[in-house]
Each structure stands twice: as C-alpha cells, then as structure tokens.
Amino acid sequence: MIKVLFICHGNICRSTMAESVLTYLVHQLHLDNQFEIDSAATSREEIGNPPHYGTKNKLYEENIPLVPHRARQMTRDDYLYFDYLIGMDSANIRNMTRIAGGTDSQDKIYKMLSFVGYEDTQKFTGARDVADPWYTGNFDETYEDVVAGCKGFLYYLQQKGDISKEIEIPR
C-alpha cells in the first residue's frame, strides 16, 4: 500500500484538489487497492471546512469526482504513517518539516511540482510553487499544476518499481 498525503496551507483548495485528482488517476489505472490518499493543512484556519467552491467547480468541470473531505491539520503521526507527504509550496514544506519534528529524517517530504517532467529526466526538479488559488482566484492554473505533479508522481512510482511498469498513465 502506497500512502500519500497532500498538504497545503488550509486544506480546502490545492491539497484537496490533488487528493481528488490522484484518486481519479489511480482509479483509471485500476490501482485503487494499492493506494491510500488523503490531504491535510499546515494551519488550523480551515479545520472542519469542506473543499473550496472553486476546487469543487474545477473538478466538476473536468469530470473528476470530488473526494469528500473536511479540512484537518497535519500531525507528527501523519509523518510517521504516510510514505509520501507532498506539499504545494515552499512555506508548506517548511511547516511540514516543523510538524514532522524539525527534520525530514525519513526523506518523505516532497514539493508537488518537483515530480513534473520525471518521466523524461528521471530526476526531481527545483520546482516552483503551486499557486494558491485562494489568493490568485485562478483554479485553472492550479489544476494544470496539480495534474502535472500527480502524473509526474505516478511516473516516479513506476520508475521506482512501486507500481506496475506495464501501465500507461493517462496524458
């Protein structure tokens, strides 16, 4: 079982979008039983709130089911439990590391867009941040980044041998 936790500041826009997109891609690949996917926040500001209406609307527009979710904060136990903790921006990475105990001693924390292009280079990139649509209002741009990051992540897992090499990841 590959356990993935997506993290952003409030857990209502980017991380919930990534949770739904990866869940959808994994389902399309018939790998549902090989993944556990969740999302969380680094802050406490939105705890208990559902995904942002902009995230809901964008996923609906793309025919991707929204995973039912209520915002929650990442914990140290999450760091110990999940295999991959994927943050959306540099501030998230910094806060995730703090929550994890001040260090990523198990090399589990990744920046979402560091996976982009992995299928071509077999290397992580010095990734830019996924823009926060809470501030930009641009859920289309965020969606494109999230899809690129999720697909790159699946290619990474494929190259590592964690998922079957025979699969073709939808473009």
Backbone as JSON Lines, residues from 0, in Angstrom:
{"i":0,"aa":"M","n":[0.85,-1.18,0.0],"ca":[0.0,0.0,0.0],"c":[0.89,1.24,0.0]}
{"i":1,"aa":"I","n":[0.66,2.13,-0.95],"ca":[1.39,3.39,-1.05],"c":[0.52,4.46,-0.41]}
{"i":2,"aa":"K","n":[1.01,5.05,0.67],"ca":[0.24,6.03,1.45],"c":[0.73,7.43,1.15]}
{"i":3,"aa":"V","n":[-0.17,8.26,0.6],"ca":[0.17,9.6,0.12],"c":[-0.67,10.64,0.86]}
{"i":4,"aa":"L","n":[-0.01,11.68,1.36],"ca":[-0.71,12.79,2.0],"c":[-0.31,14.07,1.29]}
{"i":5,"aa":"F","n":[-1.31,14.77,0.72],"ca":[-1.08,16.07,0.09],"c":[-1.32,17.15,1.14]}
{"i":6,"aa":"I","n":[-0.47,18.17,1.14],"ca":[-0.56,19.22,2.14],"c":[-0.49,20.6,1.51]}
{"i":7,"aa":"C","n":[-1.38,21.5,1.96],"ca":[-1.28,22.92,1.63],"c":[-1.58,23.71,2.89]}
{"i":8,"aa":"H","n":[-1.74,24.99,2.77],"ca":[-1.92,25.84,3.95],"c":[-3.23,25.53,4.69]}
{"i":9,"aa":"G","n":[-4.36,25.55,3.96],"ca":[-5.65,25.42,4.63],"c":[-6.39,24.12,4.41]}
{"i":10,"aa":"N","n":[-5.96,23.31,3.42],"ca":[-6.58,22.02,3.1],"c":[-8.0,22.18,2.56]}
{"i":11,"aa":"I","n":[-8.22,23.26,1.79],"ca":[-9.53,23.42,1.14],"c":[-9.4,23.66,-0.37]}
{"i":12,"aa":"C","n":[-8.21,24.01,-0.86],"ca":[-8.04,24.29,-2.29],"c":[-7.09,23.28,-2.95]}
{"i":13,"aa":"R","n":[-5.79,23.51,-2.82],"ca":[-4.79,22.74,-3.57],"c":[-4.68,21.3,-3.13]}
{"i":14,"aa":"S","n":[-4.58,21.05,-1.84],"ca":[-4.37,19.67,-1.37],"c":[-5.6,18.8,-1.6]}
{"i":15,"aa":"T","n":[-6.8,19.38,-1.43],"ca":[-8.0,18.59,-1.71],"c":[-8.15,18.34,-3.21]}
{"i":16,"aa":"M","n":[-7.72,19.3,-4.02],"ca":[-7.74,19.09,-5.47],"c":[-6.78,17.95,-5.83]}
{"i":17,"aa":"A","n":[-5.58,17.97,-5.26],"ca":[-4.59,16.92,-5.54],"c":[-5.08,15.56,-5.06]}
{"i":18,"aa":"E","n":[-5.71,15.52,-3.9],"ca":[-6.27,14.27,-3.38],"c":[-7.28,13.69,-4.36]}
{"i":19,"aa":"S","n":[-8.17,14.54,-4.87],"ca":[-9.19,14.07,-5.82],"c":[-8.59,13.68,-7.16]}
{"i":20,"aa":"V","n":[-7.62,14.45,-7.66],"ca":[-7.01,14.15,-8.96],"c":[-6.23,12.83,-8.89]}
{"i":21,"aa":"L","n":[-5.41,12.65,-7.87],"ca":[-4.64,11.4,-7.78],"c":[-5.58,10.21,-7.57]}
{"i":22,"aa":"T","n":[-6.61,10.38,-6.75],"ca":[-7.58,9.3,-6.55],"c":[-8.22,8.91,-7.88]}
{"i":23,"aa":"Y","n":[-8.56,9.9,-8.69],"ca":[-9.16,9.66,-10.0],"c":[-8.17,8.93,-10.93]}
{"i":24,"aa":"L","n":[-6.93,9.41,-11.0],"ca":[-5.94,8.77,-11.87],"c":[-5.66,7.33,-11.44]}
{"i":25,"aa":"V","n":[-5.54,7.11,-10.15],"ca":[-5.29,5.76,-9.62],"c":[-6.47,4.85,-9.97]}
{"i":26,"aa":"H","n":[-7.69,5.38,-9.87],"ca":[-8.87,4.6,-10.24],"c":[-8.86,4.26,-11.73]}
{"i":27,"aa":"Q","n":[-8.5,5.22,-12.57],"ca":[-8.43,4.98,-14.01],"c":[-7.42,3.88,-14.36]}
{"i":28,"aa":"L","n":[-6.39,3.77,-13.53],"ca":[-5.34,2.76,-13.74],"c":[-5.65,1.44,-13.03]}
{"i":29,"aa":"H","n":[-6.8,1.38,-12.38],"ca":[-7.22,0.18,-11.64],"c":[-6.22,-0.2,-10.54]}
{"i":30,"aa":"L","n":[-5.72,0.81,-9.86],"ca":[-4.74,0.6,-8.79],"c":[-5.29,1.03,-7.43]}
{"i":31,"aa":"D","n":[-6.6,1.17,-7.32],"ca":[-7.23,1.65,-6.09],"c":[-6.75,0.91,-4.84]}
{"i":32,"aa":"N","n":[-6.6,-0.4,-4.96],"ca":[-6.22,-1.21,-3.79],"c":[-4.75,-1.08,-3.42]}
{"i":33,"aa":"Q","n":[-3.97,-0.33,-4.19],"ca":[-2.56,-0.14,-3.9],"c":[-2.25,1.22,-3.27]}
{"i":34,"aa":"F","n":[-3.27,2.07,-3.12],"ca":[-3.05,3.43,-2.63],"c":[-3.99,3.8,-1.49]}
{"i":35,"aa":"E","n":[-3.46,4.59,-0.58],"ca":[-4.27,5.31,0.4],"c":[-3.9,6.77,0.22]}
{"i":36,"aa":"I","n":[-4.89,7.61,-0.08],"ca":[-4.65,9.01,-0.43],"c":[-5.48,9.9,0.49]}
{"i":37,"aa":"D","n":[-4.84,10.92,1.03],"ca":[-5.52,11.85,1.94],"c":[-4.91,13.24,1.75]}
{"i":38,"aa":"S","n":[-5.42,14.21,2.47],"ca":[-4.86,15.55,2.43],"c":[-5.01,16.21,3.79]}
{"i":39,"aa":"A","n":[-4.19,17.25,4.01],"ca":[-4.18,17.95,5.29],"c":[-3.65,19.36,5.1]}
{"i":40,"aa":"A","n":[-3.71,20.13,6.18],"ca":[-3.25,21.52,6.2],"c":[-2.04,21.65,7.11]}
{"i":41,"aa":"T","n":[-1.29,22.72,6.91],"ca":[-0.26,23.06,7.89],"c":[-0.82,24.03,8.93]}
{"i":42,"aa":"S","n":[-1.92,24.69,8.61],"ca":[-2.52,25.65,9.54],"c":[-3.79,25.08,10.16]}
{"i":43,"aa":"R","n":[-4.35,25.81,11.08],"ca":[-5.59,25.41,11.75],"c":[-6.79,26.24,11.26]}
{"i":44,"aa":"E","n":[-6.54,27.17,10.35],"ca":[-7.54,28.16,9.96],"c":[-8.85,27.6,9.39]}
{"i":45,"aa":"E","n":[-8.76,26.52,8.64],"ca":[-9.94,26.0,7.94],"c":[-10.43,24.66,8.49]}
{"i":46,"aa":"I","n":[-9.9,24.22,9.61],"ca":[-10.24,22.89,10.14],"c":[-11.76,22.7,10.18]}
{"i":47,"aa":"G","n":[-12.19,21.57,9.62],"ca":[-13.61,21.22,9.59],"c":[-14.36,21.71,8.37]}
{"i":48,"aa":"N","n":[-13.74,22.59,7.59],"ca":[-14.42,23.13,6.42],"c":[-14.3,22.19,5.22]}
{"i":49,"aa":"P","n":[-15.3,22.19,4.32],"ca":[-15.23,21.38,3.1],"c":[-14.32,22.04,2.07]}
{"i":50,"aa":"P","n":[-14.04,21.34,0.97],"ca":[-13.23,21.95,-0.09],"c":[-13.87,23.25,-0.61]}
{"i":51,"aa":"H","n":[-13.01,24.16,-1.02],"ca":[-13.41,25.46,-1.56],"c":[-14.3,25.26,-2.79]}
{"i":52,"aa":"Y","n":[-15.28,26.14,-2.97],"ca":[-16.19,26.02,-4.11],"c":[-15.43,26.09,-5.44]}
{"i":53,"aa":"G","n":[-14.33,26.82,-5.51],"ca":[-13.54,26.89,-6.74],"c":[-12.91,25.54,-7.08]}
{"i":54,"aa":"T","n":[-12.45,24.81,-6.07],"ca":[-11.93,23.46,-6.27],"c":[-13.04,22.54,-6.72]}
{"i":55,"aa":"K","n":[-14.18,22.6,-6.04],"ca":[-15.33,21.78,-6.42],"c":[-15.73,22.03,-7.86]}
{"i":56,"aa":"N","n":[-15.85,23.31,-8.22],"ca":[-16.28,23.67,-9.58],"c":[-15.29,23.21,-10.63]}
{"i":57,"aa":"K","n":[-14.0,23.36,-10.38],"ca":[-12.99,22.96,-11.36],"c":[-12.99,21.46,-11.55]}
{"i":58,"aa":"L","n":[-13.06,20.7,-10.48],"ca":[-13.11,19.25,-10.6],"c":[-14.37,18.8,-11.34]}
{"i":59,"aa":"Y","n":[-15.49,19.43,-11.05],"ca":[-16.73,19.13,-11.74],"c":[-16.59,19.4,-13.24]}
{"i":60,"aa":"E","n":[-15.99,20.53,-13.57],"ca":[-15.76,20.91,-14.97],"c":[-14.91,19.87,-15.7]}
{"i":61,"aa":"E","n":[-13.98,19.25,-14.98],"ca":[-13.07,18.26,-15.57],"c":[-13.59,16.83,-15.43]}
{"i":62,"aa":"N","n":[-14.81,16.68,-14.91],"ca":[-15.42,15.35,-14.69],"c":[-14.61,14.46,-13.76]}
{"i":63,"aa":"I","n":[-14.03,15.08,-12.74],"ca":[-13.27,14.34,-11.73],"c":[-14.07,14.42,-10.43]}
{"i":64,"aa":"P","n":[-14.43,13.25,-9.88],"ca":[-15.2,13.25,-8.64],"c":[-14.42,13.9,-7.49]}
{"i":65,"aa":"L","n":[-15.12,14.69,-6.71],"ca":[-14.54,15.3,-5.52],"c":[-14.54,14.26,-4.4]}
{"i":66,"aa":"V","n":[-13.39,14.02,-3.82],"ca":[-13.31,13.13,-2.67],"c":[-13.9,13.88,-1.48]}
{"i":67,"aa":"P","n":[-14.92,13.32,-0.81],"ca":[-15.48,14.0,0.36],"c":[-14.38,14.23,1.4]}
{"i":68,"aa":"H","n":[-14.3,15.44,1.92],"ca":[-13.2,15.76,2.83],"c":[-13.57,16.96,3.69]}
{"i":69,"aa":"R","n":[-13.06,16.96,4.89],"ca":[-13.13,18.12,5.79],"c":[-11.7,18.46,6.16]}
{"i":70,"aa":"A","n":[-11.38,19.74,6.13],"ca":[-10.01,20.18,6.41],"c":[-9.55,19.71,7.79]}
{"i":71,"aa":"R","n":[-8.29,19.28,7.82],"ca":[-7.67,18.86,9.07],"c":[-6.21,19.27,9.03]}
{"i":72,"aa":"Q","n":[-5.59,19.33,10.18],"ca":[-4.18,19.72,10.24],"c":[-3.29,18.49,10.25]}
{"i":73,"aa":"M","n":[-2.17,18.57,9.53],"ca":[-1.16,17.52,9.55],"c":[-0.61,17.38,10.97]}
{"i":74,"aa":"T","n":[-0.27,16.15,11.33],"ca":[0.31,15.86,12.64],"c":[1.64,15.12,12.49]}
{"i":75,"aa":"R","n":[2.35,15.02,13.56],"ca":[3.6,14.22,13.59],"c":[3.28,12.76,13.25]}
{"i":76,"aa":"D","n":[2.13,12.26,13.73],"ca":[1.73,10.88,13.41],"c":[1.53,10.69,11.91]}
{"i":77,"aa":"D","n":[1.04,11.73,11.22],"ca":[0.91,11.64,9.76],"c":[2.29,11.43,9.13]}
{"i":78,"aa":"Y","n":[3.27,12.15,9.62],"ca":[4.63,11.99,9.09],"c":[5.1,10.55,9.27]}
{"i":79,"aa":"L","n":[4.83,9.98,10.4],"ca":[5.27,8.61,10.68],"c":[4.47,7.59,9.85]}
{"i":80,"aa":"Y","n":[3.2,7.87,9.58],"ca":[2.32,6.92,8.92],"c":[2.45,6.92,7.39]}
{"i":81,"aa":"F","n":[2.43,8.1,6.78],"ca":[2.41,8.18,5.32],"c":[3.79,7.98,4.72]}
{"i":82,"aa":"D","n":[3.82,7.42,3.49],"ca":[5.08,7.19,2.76],"c":[5.55,8.45,2.06]}
{"i":83,"aa":"Y","n":[4.6,9.23,1.55],"ca":[4.89,10.44,0.79],"c":[4.03,11.57,1.34]}
{"i":84,"aa":"L","n":[4.66,12.66,1.73],"ca":[3.97,13.86,2.17],"c":[4.34,14.94,1.16]}
{"i":85,"aa":"I","n":[3.36,15.36,0.36],"ca":[3.62,16.21,-0.78],"c":[3.01,17.59,-0.55]}
{"i":86,"aa":"G","n":[3.88,18.58,-0.39],"ca":[3.45,19.96,-0.15],"c":[3.37,20.75,-1.43]}
{"i":87,"aa":"M","n":[2.55,21.79,-1.4],"ca":[2.28,22.58,-2.59],"c":[3.23,23.75,-2.79]}
{"i":88,"aa":"D","n":[3.88,24.22,-1.72],"ca":[4.79,25.35,-1.89],"c":[5.89,25.32,-0.82]}
{"i":89,"aa":"S","n":[6.83,26.21,-0.95],"ca":[8.0,26.24,-0.05],"c":[7.6,26.47,1.4]}
{"i":90,"aa":"A","n":[6.61,27.33,1.63],"ca":[6.15,27.57,3.0],"c":[5.53,26.3,3.58]}
{"i":91,"aa":"N","n":[4.78,25.56,2.76],"ca":[4.22,24.29,3.23],"c":[5.33,23.33,3.62]}
{"i":92,"aa":"I","n":[6.36,23.22,2.79],"ca":[7.47,22.3,3.07],"c":[8.13,22.67,4.39]}
{"i":93,"aa":"R","n":[8.36,23.93,4.6],"ca":[8.97,24.4,5.85],"c":[8.09,24.03,7.05]}
{"i":94,"aa":"N","n":[6.78,24.28,6.95],"ca":[5.86,23.98,8.04],"c":[5.67,22.47,8.24]}
{"i":95,"aa":"M","n":[5.66,21.72,7.16],"ca":[5.56,20.26,7.26],"c":[6.76,19.69,8.01]}
{"i":96,"aa":"T","n":[7.93,20.21,7.69],"ca":[9.15,19.75,8.35],"c":[9.1,20.08,9.84]}
{"i":97,"aa":"R","n":[8.6,21.25,10.16],"ca":[8.46,21.64,11.58],"c":[7.51,20.68,12.29]}
{"i":98,"aa":"I","n":[6.35,20.4,11.68],"ca":[5.37,19.5,12.27],"c":[5.95,18.08,12.41]}
{"i":99,"aa":"A","n":[6.77,17.68,11.45],"ca":[7.37,16.34,11.47],"c":[8.41,16.2,12.58]}
{"i":100,"aa":"G","n":[8.78,17.29,13.22],"ca":[9.76,17.23,14.3],"c":[11.01,18.02,14.04]}
{"i":101,"aa":"G","n":[10.99,18.84,12.99],"ca":[12.12,19.71,12.7],"c":[13.05,19.19,11.64]}
{"i":102,"aa":"T","n":[12.83,17.96,11.19],"ca":[13.68,17.39,10.14],"c":[12.89,16.35,9.35]}
{"i":103,"aa":"D","n":[13.26,16.16,8.11],"ca":[12.66,15.11,7.28],"c":[13.61,13.92,7.32]}
{"i":104,"aa":"S","n":[13.77,13.33,8.48],"ca":[14.76,12.27,8.7],"c":[14.49,11.01,7.88]}
{"i":105,"aa":"Q","n":[13.24,10.83,7.45],"ca":[12.89,9.64,6.67],"c":[12.72,9.93,5.17]}
{"i":106,"aa":"D","n":[13.1,11.14,4.76],"ca":[13.02,11.54,3.34],"c":[11.65,11.26,2.73]}
{"i":107,"aa":"K","n":[10.62,11.77,3.37],"ca":[9.25,11.55,2.92],"c":[8.59,12.82,2.38]}
{"i":108,"aa":"I","n":[9.19,13.98,2.6],"ca":[8.58,15.25,2.24],"c":[9.07,15.7,0.86]}
{"i":109,"aa":"Y","n":[8.1,15.99,-0.01],"ca":[8.38,16.4,-1.39],"c":[7.57,17.63,-1.73]}
{"i":110,"aa":"K","n":[8.06,18.4,-2.66],"ca":[7.31,19.53,-3.21],"c":[6.58,19.03,-4.46]}
{"i":111,"aa":"M","n":[5.31,19.35,-4.58],"ca":[4.45,18.81,-5.64],"c":[5.06,18.91,-7.03]}
{"i":112,"aa":"L","n":[5.53,20.07,-7.4],"ca":[5.99,20.24,-8.78],"c":[7.4,19.7,-9.01]}
{"i":113,"aa":"S","n":[8.04,19.16,-7.99],"ca":[9.36,18.55,-8.2],"c":[9.24,17.26,-9.03]}
{"i":114,"aa":"F","n":[8.03,16.7,-9.11],"ca":[7.81,15.49,-9.9],"c":[7.57,15.77,-11.38]}
{"i":115,"aa":"V","n":[7.28,17.03,-11.73],"ca":[6.96,17.37,-13.12],"c":[8.17,17.09,-14.0]}
{"i":116,"aa":"G","n":[7.92,16.36,-15.08],"ca":[8.99,16.02,-16.02],"c":[9.78,14.78,-15.64]}
{"i":117,"aa":"Y","n":[9.41,14.13,-14.53],"ca":[10.17,12.97,-14.08],"c":[10.21,11.87,-15.15]}
{"i":118,"aa":"E","n":[9.13,11.75,-15.91],"ca":[9.07,10.71,-16.94],"c":[10.13,10.9,-18.02]}
{"i":119,"aa":"D","n":[10.59,12.13,-18.21],"ca":[11.6,12.41,-19.23],"c":[13.02,12.42,-18.67]}
{"i":120,"aa":"T","n":[13.17,12.87,-17.44],"ca":[14.53,13.09,-16.9],"c":[14.96,12.1,-15.83]}
{"i":121,"aa":"Q","n":[13.99,11.41,-15.21],"ca":[14.24,10.54,-14.06],"c":[14.95,11.31,-12.94]}
{"i":122,"aa":"K","n":[14.64,12.6,-12.85],"ca":[15.22,13.46,-11.82],"c":[14.14,14.38,-11.28]}
{"i":123,"aa":"F","n":[14.33,14.78,-10.01],"ca":[13.46,15.79,-9.43],"c":[13.93,17.16,-9.92]}
{"i":124,"aa":"T","n":[12.99,18.07,-10.04],"ca":[13.34,19.42,-10.49],"c":[13.36,20.37,-9.3]}
{"i":125,"aa":"G","n":[14.03,21.49,-9.47],"ca":[13.95,22.57,-8.5],"c":[12.64,23.28,-8.75]}
{"i":126,"aa":"A","n":[11.6,22.79,-8.15],"ca":[10.24,23.15,-8.52],"c":[9.8,24.51,-7.99]}
{"i":127,"aa":"R","n":[8.97,25.16,-8.81],"ca":[8.28,26.36,-8.36],"c":[7.09,25.93,-7.51]}
{"i":128,"aa":"D","n":[6.45,26.89,-6.89],"ca":[5.28,26.62,-6.05],"c":[4.03,26.45,-6.9]}
{"i":129,"aa":"V","n":[3.09,25.64,-6.41],"ca":[1.75,25.61,-6.99],"c":[1.06,26.87,-6.47]}
{"i":130,"aa":"A","n":[0.62,27.71,-7.38],"ca":[-0.03,28.96,-6.98],"c":[-1.28,28.67,-6.15]}
{"i":131,"aa":"D","n":[-1.47,29.44,-5.1],"ca":[-2.61,29.25,-4.21],"c":[-3.82,30.0,-4.77]}
{"i":132,"aa":"P","n":[-4.84,29.27,-5.24],"ca":[-6.0,29.94,-5.84],"c":[-6.83,30.71,-4.82]}
{"i":133,"aa":"W","n":[-6.58,30.49,-3.54],"ca":[-7.24,31.3,-2.51],"c":[-6.9,32.78,-2.74]}
{"i":134,"aa":"Y","n":[-5.65,33.01,-3.18],"ca":[-5.17,34.37,-3.42],"c":[-5.27,34.77,-4.89]}
{"i":135,"aa":"T","n":[-4.97,33.82,-5.8],"ca":[-4.94,34.16,-7.23],"c":[-6.33,34.1,-7.87]}
{"i":136,"aa":"G","n":[-7.21,33.26,-7.33],"ca":[-8.52,33.06,-7.93],"c":[-8.46,32.2,-9.19]}
{"i":137,"aa":"N","n":[-7.26,31.74,-9.57],"ca":[-7.07,31.01,-10.82],"c":[-7.02,29.5,-10.55]}
{"i":138,"aa":"F","n":[-8.18,28.87,-10.5],"ca":[-8.25,27.43,-10.25],"c":[-7.83,26.63,-11.48]}
{"i":139,"aa":"D","n":[-7.91,27.22,-12.68],"ca":[-7.45,26.54,-13.89],"c":[-5.94,26.29,-13.83]}
{"i":140,"aa":"E","n":[-5.19,27.33,-13.48],"ca":[-3.73,27.2,-13.38],"c":[-3.35,26.19,-12.3]}
{"i":141,"aa":"T","n":[-4.02,26.26,-11.17],"ca":[-3.74,25.33,-10.08],"c":[-4.03,23.91,-10.53]}
{"i":142,"aa":"Y","n":[-5.14,23.71,-11.22],"ca":[-5.49,22.38,-11.71],"c":[-4.41,21.83,-12.65]}
{"i":143,"aa":"E","n":[-3.95,22.65,-13.58],"ca":[-2.9,22.2,-14.51],"c":[-1.65,21.78,-13.75]}
{"i":144,"aa":"D","n":[-1.25,22.56,-12.74],"ca":[-0.09,22.21,-11.93],"c":[-0.31,20.91,-11.17]}
{"i":145,"aa":"V","n":[-1.49,20.77,-10.58],"ca":[-1.78,19.57,-9.79],"c":[-1.77,18.33,-10.67]}
{"i":146,"aa":"V","n":[-2.38,18.41,-11.84],"ca":[-2.39,17.26,-12.75],"c":[-0.96,16.9,-13.17]}
{"i":147,"aa":"A","n":[-0.17,17.9,-13.53],"ca":[1.22,17.64,-13.93],"c":[2.0,17.01,-12.78]}
{"i":148,"aa":"G","n":[1.82,17.51,-11.57],"ca":[2.5,16.95,-10.42],"c":[2.07,15.52,-10.12]}
{"i":149,"aa":"C","n":[0.77,15.25,-10.19],"ca":[0.26,13.9,-9.92],"c":[0.76,12.9,-10.96]}
{"i":150,"aa":"K","n":[0.74,13.3,-12.22],"ca":[1.23,12.4,-13.27],"c":[2.73,12.16,-13.11]}
{"i":151,"aa":"G","n":[3.49,13.19,-12.82],"ca":[4.92,13.02,-12.58],"c":[5.17,12.11,-11.4]}
{"i":152,"aa":"F","n":[4.37,12.24,-10.35],"ca":[4.49,11.37,-9.17],"c":[4.23,9.91,-9.55]}
{"i":153,"aa":"L","n":[3.22,9.66,-10.37],"ca":[2.94,8.29,-10.81],"c":[4.08,7.74,-11.65]}
{"i":154,"aa":"Y","n":[4.66,8.57,-12.51],"ca":[5.83,8.13,-13.29],"c":[6.99,7.8,-12.35]}
{"i":155,"aa":"Y","n":[7.18,8.62,-11.33],"ca":[8.23,8.36,-10.34],"c":[8.01,6.99,-9.68]}
{"i":156,"aa":"L","n":[6.78,6.72,-9.25],"ca":[6.49,5.44,-8.62],"c":[6.69,4.28,-9.59]}
{"i":157,"aa":"Q","n":[6.35,4.52,-10.84],"ca":[6.52,3.5,-11.87],"c":[8.01,3.2,-12.08]}
{"i":158,"aa":"Q","n":[8.82,4.23,-12.18],"ca":[10.26,4.06,-12.38],"c":[10.91,3.38,-11.18]}
{"i":159,"aa":"K","n":[10.41,3.68,-9.97],"ca":[10.92,3.06,-8.75],"c":[10.53,1.6,-8.66]}
{"i":160,"aa":"G","n":[9.52,1.21,-9.42],"ca":[9.03,-0.16,-9.37],"c":[7.94,-0.37,-8.33]}
{"i":161,"aa":"D","n":[7.41,0.72,-7.77],"ca":[6.36,0.6,-6.77],"c":[5.0,0.31,-7.37]}
{"i":162,"aa":"I","n":[4.82,0.65,-8.65],"ca":[3.62,0.27,-9.37],"c":[4.04,-0.38,-10.67]}
{"i":163,"aa":"S","n":[3.15,-1.17,-11.23],"ca":[3.44,-1.98,-12.4],"c":[4.02,-1.15,-13.55]}
{"i":164,"aa":"K","n":[5.05,-1.67,-14.19],"ca":[5.68,-0.98,-15.32],"c":[4.82,-1.05,-16.59]}
{"i":165,"aa":"E","n":[3.82,-1.95,-16.59],"ca":[3.0,-2.12,-17.79],"c":[1.93,-1.05,-17.96]}
{"i":166,"aa":"I","n":[1.68,-0.27,-16.94],"ca":[0.58,0.7,-17.03],"c":[0.97,1.89,-17.9]}
{"i":167,"aa":"E","n":[-0.02,2.48,-18.48],"ca":[0.19,3.73,-19.21],"c":[-0.59,4.83,-18.5]}
{"i":168,"aa":"I","n":[0.1,5.84,-18.07],"ca":[-0.53,6.91,-17.31],"c":[-1.25,7.85,-18.28]}
{"i":169,"aa":"P","n":[-2.55,8.12,-18.02],"ca":[-3.3,8.99,-18.93],"c":[-2.66,10.37,-19.07]}
{"i":170,"aa":"R","n":[-2.57,10.86,-20.28],"ca":[-1.97,12.18,-20.53],"c":[-2.99,13.27,-20.38]}
